[in-house]
Amino acid sequence: MKKYLKIFLLILTILLNLAACSPLDEKQKVFDITEYGAVGDGKTLDTKAIQKAIDEASKLDNGARVLVPKGHQYLIGTIVLKGNIDFHLEGDAELFVSTNKVDYSDRAAVIAKKAHNLKISGTGSINGRAMEFMSHYEEENEWWIPKDWRPRLFILTECKDLEIINITIKKAPSWSLHMLGCDNVLIDGIKIKNDLDVPNSDGIDPDHCRNVEIRNCEITCGDDAIVIKATKQDKAYGPSANIWVHDCILETQDSGVKIGTETTEDIYNVVFERCEILTSCRGLTIQLRDEGDVYNVAFKEITFKSRYHSAPWWGRGEAISFTSIPRTSDTKLGKIHNILVENVKGMAENSVRINGTKESSISNIRFNNVDITFNRWTKYPGNLFDNRPTQVYEGIETHENPGFYVRFVDQITLENCSVNWGDNIPDYFTNALKAHDVKGLRLINFKGEAANPKKHKPIDTSIM
């Protein structure tokens, strides 16, 4: 009996010792940047101290936390995140980007390259100090003119199993969150609070990325809010594919949700759903300008408002704009096909536009339960379509604005769709639907009168 009692007491002692060590082990996994010399006064450059904490944490290779403590503002140039860490912005902690170019070793304030199993978390923020990278404000064009150099805030390249949770990005002077060639990404609950009149301050840009989920985000920015790209690169990063964007609230001077303009490789298997676009210059957008194909895309359960804005801004208030237009005369243009728009409702100052070209028609398009009200409420010139960027066609084209405008399209179905007109209807608002150079147009329970029934037919397919 005594033998078993001794064994029991020995086991108990070991367990108690392990329990006693446990808090210490947990503490060892937290790398507080202030313990590596970060000051957090918003004036002292803390880049080296933060980088030292990151480098030490990454050596454990087990998900150690790099803690950016609350209550402080940390001045940074370029910091390089590493794999297998949780970079945690605690409470109201703020990364405060330097305005001095010499403090940057890259194009962005926060970068990562092949940093697998990286997590960026917390309720803290990164402040891009946008106004300090601007030269002056152009009153006539209603936007800020940038200085010669301005950083992006995040460029995360070829990262696998990436998570970005709850952080706030604010006052970005250029793109906010750019992911290039990343795979298996979750972005959940982040907030982007940029100045609406700062150009190119995109929200989230998945670029050549695959297996991405973006959810529960709130974004205000001066360029596209969420835009999926395949930019021209020196390296082949592969297509953008298997991307799900849902339950986001968006406010922008450009497109709410968008694919393009850069489409140098295929973009496919994309779903945008349950998003609210508070304001935009184009609600839902696909801009094909390069050799890649765009296909298997769905826009579902979305509400939006789209308006004209001053001349330099992109878009001309189009409700929905799917365009296939060559960038240059040498462009071998890809194709847009297999697109679904379902349960979408919006208000806009310009048409639903499904516009291929003789170089590349658009095919297999289905609209189901799409309800659009057209009206004019801003002061800017209308009667326009925006074809940019292109050197082949006119950039800003004078064009009447029917409710739906369909051209160079093969196989399109409009089912349970409706066109409504508001109380301020200029003469260039015309038919409920105008279609030409179209094969296979099917209308099922399509509802809509002409804006001015005395001048126009509800549906004009006279030159199909």
C-alpha positions, 0 to 999 in steps of 0.5 A: 500500500505504501508503495502505491501511495508513494507512486501516487504522491510522485505523480501528483507532485509532477502534475502540480509542478506542470500546472505551476509551470503552465502560466510561465510557458504561456507567458514565454509565448507572448513577445511584448514589443515594449520589452524589446525597446518599443517606446510608443510615444508616436515620435520615436521610431519603433521599427527595429524594436517591433521587428526584433520581437517578430523575429524572436517570436517566429523562431518558436515556430508555434504561433507565439503572440507578438503583443503590441500593447494598448494605450500607445502609438508606435511610429513605424517604417516597414516591418516584416511579419513572419510565419507562425505568429499572431501579430496582436494589436491590443485594445487601442494600440496604434501603428503610426506610419512614418512620413519619411521615405528613408524609414521604409525598406519596401513599398508598404508599412507592413509586409510579409513574404511566404509567411505561412500560418500568420495571424493579424488580430486585435482591436487596434489600428494602423494609421496611414496619415493620408493627409500628410502624403497629399500635396493639395486639394483640387476644389474643381475636381473634389479630390486630393493630389498625392505627393510624389511618394506614398506607401501602401499599408499592407502588402502580404505576398505568397502567404498561406493560411493567413488570418486578419481579424478585427483590426482597423485600418484608417487614413490609408494614403494608397491601397489599404490591404493588398494580398498578392498570391496568397492561399487560404485566407480569412478576413473577418470583422476588420474596419477600413476608415479612409478619406473618401476624397483620397484617390487609390485608397482601395479597401481590400485587394485580393490579387492572384489569390485563392480560397479567400473568405472576406466577411463582416467588414465595414469599409469606407474608402476613396477607391474600390471597396473590395476588388479582386484582381490579377495584376501584371507581375514579373512572376506567375502567381496564378489565377484568383479563384474560390473567393467568397465575400459576404455580409459587408457594409461598403462606402466608396467613390468607385465600385462597391464590389468589383473584379478587375480592372487588371485581369492578366490571369483568370478570375473565377468561382467568386461569390459576393453576397449579403452586402450593403453598398451605401454609396458608390460610383458603380455598384457591381462591377466587372471590368475585363481589360486584359487576357484573362477570363472572368467566369463563374461569378455570382452577385447575390442579396446585395443592395446599393446606391450609385451616383455620378461624381466629379470628372476625374473619379472612376465610374459614371453612376452605373448601377451595374457595369460588366464591360469587356474592352481591350486595354490597348490595340495589342491586347488579346482580350479574354472573355466574361461568361457564366455570371449570375445577378440575383436578388439585387436592389438598388438606386442609381444615376446610370444604366445597368450596363452589360457591354461586350465589344466586337473583340470580346462578347460577353456570354451566359448572363442571368439576372433574376429578381433585380429591381433598380430605380433610376433617378438624378440627384447630383449636380454632375454632367450625365449622359455618359458611359465610362469605358476607362481604361482603354486606348482603343475606345473613347474613355468617357463616351457620350451615351443615352442611359436606358435602364438596361443596356445590353450589347455584344452579348450571347445568351442573356436572361432577365427574369423578374427584373424591374426598371423604375424611374424617379422624379428627376428624369433627364431626356437622356434616360430612355428605354427600360431596355435597349439591346443590340448585337445580342444573341439569345435574349430571354425576357421572363416577367420583365417589368418597366416602362420607358423613362419618357413613354411619348419618345421611347419604347419600353424595350428597343431591340430594333437593331439586334 
